[in-house]
């Protein structure tokens, strides 16, 4: 019979002491297993580095760093040059500067809106799912009211009511974004609230808050985290759409949607060169598409890692 060496004992002890480390290693390997996940991670990290070092890449030239500098009032866009690497929009607004600071603005909008929506959704969904009864009915009927009106129509109406502008867009997206998280977390809690481990916690005298935050949420929050990771790109796309419609930031702001709006008169060039102004539409549009694609790819990866039905496949 083989001797039980000290090395074997250490290995067994490490396995017993660090099960979470093993689970983290498994999750990390699964997260990085899909090549599309790597692509999404590279895209988002690239955007994050641009946002972080925006003051160094494109030094601010105004008191408000998000205001794009312009070198004249010429209406026709100018092609890429040494002074303007990506060209200019109408009125000579620098596209390069707008893309760099627009990246920081996109993270600001997406992360803030999704974080607040997530907090509101978790709180309301937990209360509705755990306590049920009249509390559940009130919360879910209010949620249904938000779903009764088309999202974009309601967003446009709210932005106008709040006075337009970027702050109005952020507030509107926060007001309209929480119902999805509330519904999902409520459904997860309805499945878990009568499980044996929850009943055992109640029998031991644990408070409602302790049961929700220690026993139920850790086992039900993964679905909303997956939705949140995908919604960052969706929120930025919606904000860009509102800016494109003239309800977001003012002209000359480093807002991708505003930049596309300023480009719409130059989609088609003059008769002798229809693609003369390709850069004013292609560059901002491509940046928006890449940003949304990166978050969608990360959302798919998060689903593979966090979804209990898929993580062990």
Secondary structure, DSSP 8 states (H G I E B T S, - for coil): -----HHHHHHHHHHHH-HHHHHHHHHHHHHTTSHHHHHHHHHHHHHHHHHHTHHHHS---SSSTTB--BS---SS-----SSSTT-B-GGGBBHHHHHHHHHHHHHHHHHHHHHHHHHHHHHHHHHHHHH-HHHHHHHHHHHHHHHHS-HHHHHHHHHHHTTSSHHHHHHHHHHHHHHHHHHHHHHHHHHHTTSHHHHHHHHTT--HHHIIIIIIHHHH-HHHHHHHHHHHHHHHHHHHHHHHTTSSS-TTBS-HHHHHHHHGGGSS--TT-TTTTHHHHHHHHHHHHHHHHHHHHHHHHHHHHH-TTTTT-
